[in-house]
Amino acid sequence: MGPLGQGPMARAASDQNDRLIAADEPLAGLQQRCGGTMPGAIAVPELRELVAKARRFGLKLARPILAQDGDETIRAWVEVIPEADRAEGGCAILLHSWQATPVPAEEPELAARRRAEIDRALAELTARLDEHQGLLTVEGEAGDLLALSTAMRRGIGRPWTDFVTIDGNIHRQPLHWQLLDGARVEVSGSQRRWRATLIPIAGPANQPAGFDLCLTADRPLPAPPRKAGQPGSNLPETALVGQDLAPVLRQPIARIIANAETIRTRLAGPLAEEYAQYAADIAAAGQHLQDLIDDLTDLEVIEQPHFTTAPDRIDLADVARRAAGILGMRARQKGIAILLPEGEVRLPAVAEFRRALQILLNLIGNAIRYAPEGSRIHLEYGQAGALVRLVVADEGPGLSAEEQARVFNKFERLGRSGDGGSGLGLFISRRLARAMGGELAVESRKGEGARFLLDLPAQG
C-alpha cells in the first residue's frame, strides 16, 4: 500500500499567504531548523512550492519532498489539501512518511575549494603572490582601498603584509601562510574591518608555489549619492573611461597580468628562459595598459569643473617615507639609492592623503625611471611661507628651459618612446597639487638632474 493508504503521521496548516500557522512534530522542528518561525513563512523550499501551487490552483497535490537542516537529509511524502472555506484560506498539510539520514561529512579538499570560491567571489581586493608572499599583481576597486591598491601596485615584489596592519601581531612579516590565512587586518584609510584569505597554488611536492590573496570586508561599503557637477563627485555621468570602460577592462587585464606572472615566475611548472621572458613582456605590457586606464580615469575626474579633494591633516614627510618604501625595490633593481633626511622630520600639512601619496609615487617613480643606474634620488623637506615643501631631486639628464615649460602639459612625453608612460602623470600631479591649495613646479638644468618641488598648505 502506498503512503496515502496510511493515516498521516503529522499535520500542519498554512494560511492564504503560505505561512505555516500550526504544525505537529517533526514538521515544526524542521521549520525552525531551516531558519523559519511559528507562525512564519514556510522555510522548506520544496514544501513552500507545493503549498503555493495547491492553493493557487485549488487542487489537492501529493508528492515527495527533500530538505536539509544542516545535520540530516529529510525525505518525506506530503499531501496538501486547499481549504478555501477556512478563515485562513490556506491549506491542510498531511505528512505520511519521514526518513532522516545523516549528511555525510564534506571531504576536506572539497570544503576548502568551496570556501576558496566563496572568498574569491566576495573579495574586494585580490592579489597574486609568489612563494614568499611577495606581490605579483593586485586588483581592487573599492573606494576605501584605492590607496592600498595603488601602494601595492607600486610595491610589486614586496610582501603583502607590508601594506596592512595585522591584528595582534608584532612578529616579523611575513609569517607562515597558514598563520595568516583568516587573519583580521586593518587597512589605512578604511573604516571597515578586513579578513585575509590565502589560497595556495600547488607546486612540487605539494608545497605552495604561490598564493592568491583575498581581502573580504565585514560589511559592504555604502555607495554615496553621486550627481554630476557636485563637489566631491568621483565621476561625471558622462564619464567614458572611468564609468564605462575601466570597470570592464580592469578585470581581464588583471587576469592577463596574473597569468603572465604565473608563467614568468614558473608557478605553473618548469619553463625555458626565453618563454619566461616572453611572459615578463606580456605582464609589463598589461601593467602599462592598466596604468594608462588609471591615468585616463584620473584625468576625467580632475577635469571636472567642481573637482575637490578631502582636506585631511597629514604628515607630508611620512607620506614621502611611505612612497620611498613602496618604490624601494624598484630603485634597488637599478642600483639607485633613495636618500631621506636623517631623523624623524615632520611636515604637518593639509591635503588628501591618497592624492599626496599619488603625487609622490609619480615623482619618485619618474626619477627612478629616468635617472641613470647607480645614481641617487634625494628627498628634501622645507618651508615656503604658509606652505610646506617636499623636493624630489634626481641625478638624471635634466631638462632644458623649453622642456621645463612643456613637462606638465597633457600627454607630454618629451620625445620619449617605449617607456610605457602615458604622458599624464605630471599633468595630473600638478592639477592635484593645485586642487589641494598647493603647487608643483620643476627646477633643472640640462645635464644636471631635475628638482620637482611639491608645496602644500601647512597646518595652522
N, C-alpha and C positions, 0 to 999 in steps of 0.2 A: 504494500500500500504506500502511496506517495506521501509527501509531507503534509498535504492538505487533507489527507484522510484521518489525521490525528488532531486532537484538540490542541489549541495554542498553548505554548509553554509560558508566554508572557504577552501582555497587552500594553498598548500605548495609544495616545490620541494627539492629533495636531489640530491647529486652528486654520482659519482661512488665509493666514499669512505664512503657512508652513512652519509654524513654531511648534515645538514639542511642549505640550502643556501638562502631560501626565505620562508616566512610564513605569512599568514594573522592571525589576532586575531580570536579566542583565542589561537591558537596553538603557536603563537610567545611568548605570555605571559607565557604559561605553560612551554615552553622550558627554559625560563630564570628562572622561579621559581623553576624548578627542577635542577638548577645549570649549565645549558648549556649557550651557547652564540650563537649569529647570526653573521656570519655563524659559525658553530661548530658541533661537533659530536651530534647526536640525544640523548637527555638526558632522554627521557621517555623509559624505558627498553622494554615494550611491542611494542611500535611503532618502535623502532630500530630493534627488531627481525623481525617484519612483513616486514619492508622495505628491510632488508638484504635478507630475503627469496625470496621476489618477484624479486629483482634484480638478485640474483644468478640463479634462475630457469627460469627467463624470463616470469613469469606468473602474471596475474592480480589477486590480492588477496584482500579479504574484510573480516573484522571481527570486533567485538567489542574489545576495549582495556580499561584497567583500570589503572589509575595513581593517585598518591597522591602528592600534592605540599606542604604539611605541614598543611595547613588550611582546604583544601577541598579534597574530593574524587571525581575524574573525571571519568565518564563513557561516552565513545564516540564510534561512528561507523565510521570506517576509511576504505577507498578504496585506494589501492596502485597500480599504473599502471607503469610498466617498460617503459622507453623511451630511448632505446638504440641509436636512431637516434639523440638525443640531444647531444650537445657538451659536456655537463657534464656527460653524460652516466648514469644518475641516474633514479629517479622515480618521477612521479607526485603523490601527496598525496591529497586526497579529503576527507574533513570532512563533514559527513552527519548528525550527531546528536551530542548533547553535553548536559550532565547532571552533575551538580555540587552540591554536598551535603556536609554540614559541617562535618568535622571529629569530632566524639564525644570525649568529654574530657576523658582522661585516668583516671581510678579510682586511687586515691592516693596510695592505697595499692599495686596495680599492678605496678604503676610507681616506687614506692620505691623498689619493688622486682627486677624490671628490672635494675634499677641503681645499686643495690647491686651486681647483677650478672656481670654487666659490670666491676664494680670496682674489684671484685674478679678475673676476667679474666685478667685485666690489671695490677694488683698489683705486685710489685717486692718484697714486704715483707708482709707477713700476720702473724697475731698473734691471739691467743685465749686469751681473758681477762675474769677475774671474774667480779662480780657485782661492785667492787670498782676500776675497770680498772687495776687491778694487772695482771701481765703476768703469763699465764699458759703454753703456748707453742709458739714457734717462728719458722717461716720458711722463709728463704730469701737467694738467691744465687748470687745476683748482686755483681759485683766486688767491687763497691764503698759502699756496705752495709755490707761487711764481718765483719768489726769492730763492727758495730751496732748489727748485728745478734749475734756475739759472746758475746758482753756485755749483751744483753737482755737474752740470754740463761743462762748466769751465774747469772743473776739478777732476776730469776723467783720469783714471788711474789711481786716485786716492781711495782709501776705504770709505764706504758709505757712512760709517759711524762717525767720521769727522764732521759731518754736517748736521747731526741731530744730537739731542741730549737723551740718554737712556736712563730711565727711572731707576734710582737706587744703585747705580753702578759707578764705581770710581776706578775700576781696573783699566789697565792699558788696553786699547782697542786695536784691531778687532778681536773679540772673544771667539771661542769656538762657535760655529754657526748654530749648533743645537742649543746653546745657551742664549742666543739672540732670537731664535725663532719664537714668535709670540711675545716678544718684549714690548713693553709700553714705552713710547718715545714722545719727546716734546720737539716741536718744530718752531724755531724762532719766527715770530710774526703771525702765528696761528693760535687762535683761542681754543681750537679743538684738540682732543686727545687722540693719539695715533697708536696703532698696533702694527708691528713689523712682522711679516711672514717671509721666511727664507725657504725657497723651494729648490732643492739640489738638482743639478743636472748631472746625470750619471756619467762617470768616467771609468778609466781602467780600474780593475779590482774593486768595483763598487765604491770607489772614492769619488766625492764630488769634483767634477772638472770645472764647475762654476755654479752660479745660483741665479734665480730670479727673485728679486726683492719686490714685495708688495707692501705699500703703506695704506692702511684702512682706517678711516676716522670713526669716532664713537657716535657721530651724528652728521647728517647732511649739512652742507654749507648753505645758509639761507641765500636765496637769489634776490639781491637788492633790485628795486624797481629801476628801470633804465629808460630814459627818454632822450632822444637825440637833442643836442643843443644845451642840455643842462650841465652845470658844473659837476665834475666828478663822473660823468658818463664814461664808461670804459670804451664803448664803440658806438659810432653813429648807426642809425638804422640803415643807412645806405652803404655801410662798410662792405667791401667786396672781399678783401683778403681775410681780415680778422673774423668776420661773421660768417662768410660763406665758404671760402677756400681753405683757410687754415685748419678748421676742425676736421675737414675731410682729408687733407693731405698729411697732417701730422702723424696719424696712426700708421698708415702704410709706410711712410718714410722711416719712422722709428723702427718698424719691423725689418725694413731693409738694412738699416744700420745694425740692429741687434743680430740679424742672421749673418751679416758680413763679419761682424766682430767675433761671432761664434766660430766661423770658419778661420778667420785670421789667427785667433788665439788657440786654434786646434782643439777647441772644446768638443767638437764632433768627431775627433779622431785624427790620426797622422795625416799630414798633407805636405806635398812638395813646396819648397820655399817660394818658387815663382807664383804658385797659386795662392799662397798666403799673402803675397804682395798684391796680387790682383784684388783679393778680398779687402785688404787695407785701403786700396784706392777706391773701392766701392763705398766703404764706410766713410772715408773722408769726403767723397762727393756727396753722399747722403747728408753728412753733418753740415756741409756748406749750404745745401739746399734748405735744411731745417733752419739754419741761421738766417738765411735770406727771408724765409717766411716770417720769422720772429721780427726781423728788421722792418719788413713791409707792414706787419701788424702794428708795430710801434709807430711807424710813420703815419698810418691812418689815425691813430689816437691823438698824437701830439699836434696834428694839423687841424684839429677841430678848434673853432674859434673860442670855445669856452673851456678848453682843456685846463685842468688844475691838478695839483699834487697835494698829498697829505702833509701838513706841516708837523712832522714828528720832531722830537728833541733827540738828537743823535750825537754821538762822538765820531766826528769825521776821521780822526786818527784811527779809531778802532775799525771803522769801515775799511780804511785803507789797508790795515793789517790783515783783515779778512780777505780782501781781494788779492793781496800778495800771497797769502797762504793758498788760496784756491788755485792760483796760476803758478805756484812754486814749481810743481813737477814739470810743467811745460817749459819754464825757464831753465831748469836744470838739464833738460834734454838738449838744449842749445849751449850749455855751459855758461849761461847768463846768471849773474847774481843780482838779486833784488835787495837793495840796501835801505833799511829804515833807520830813522833817528834812534839813538840809544835811549833807554829809559822809558818809563810809562808816560809819554806825552799825551795830552788830551786836547781835542779841538771841539769844544761844545758848539753845535750848530743846529739850525732849524731847517730841516729838509726831510723828504720822504726817504726812509732807509733803503727801500728796494731800488729807488731811482738813483740814489747816490752810489749804491753798490754797482748798479748797471753802468754808470759813467766810468767809475774807476776800473771795472773789469775791461771796459773798452780801451781806456787809455793805456793800462798796463799790458793788455793783450796786444795792442798795436806796437808798443815798444818792444815786446818780445819778438813779434813777427818781423820787424824791420831792422832791429839792431843786429850788429854782427855777432857771431859766436864768440864766447869768451869775454864779452863786454859786461858792463854794469848798468843797472837801472836804479836811479836814486829817487826816493820818495822824501820830499822836504815839506815841512809844516811851517806855517807862518800866519801873520795877521795883516789884514789890509783894511784899516779903518773899522767899519762896522761889520766887516766880513772876515771869515776865517779862510785861509788859503792852503791848498794842498797842491804840490807841484810834482809831476811825473817827468823826470829828466832822463833821457837816454843818450847813448853814445853812437847813434846811428848816423846816416849820411847827412842829416839836417835838411832844412827847407830854405829855398830862396825866398826873397820878398814876394815874388809873384806867386810862388806855391803857397806861401802862408795866406795870401789873400783868397786862395781858392780852396784851401784844405777843408773848410767847414761847409762847402757847398754840397747840395744834394747830389748823390751818385758820383761824387768826385773821387777818383782813384789815382790822380796824378800820373796817369800814363801806365800804371802798373797793370799787369795781366797775369792770370794763372795763380794768384794767391788766394782765391776763394772769397775775397772780400766783396761786399755789396756796394761800398762807397756811401753807406748811410750811417755808419757808426758815429762818426764825429758830428754829422749834421744833427742826428737825434740827441747826442750827448749835449750839444750846445743848447738846443731847444729845451731839454730837460733842466739844465742848469738855470736858464733864464726863467722857466716856469716856477722854479723854486726861489726866485728872487736873487739869483747869483749870476755868474758869468763863467764862460770857458774860453780861454784865449791861448795863443801859442807865441813863444819867443824862440827864434832859431837863426842860425847862420849856416850856409851851405858848408858841409864838411865838418860841422862842429856839434852835431846832435840837435835835439829839439827838447824844449821845455813846455809842457802843457800845464796851464795854471787854472785850477778849479777853485772858484770863490763861491762861498755860500754864506747866508746870513748867520752871524754869531748869535748865540743865545743871550738874551738880555739879562 
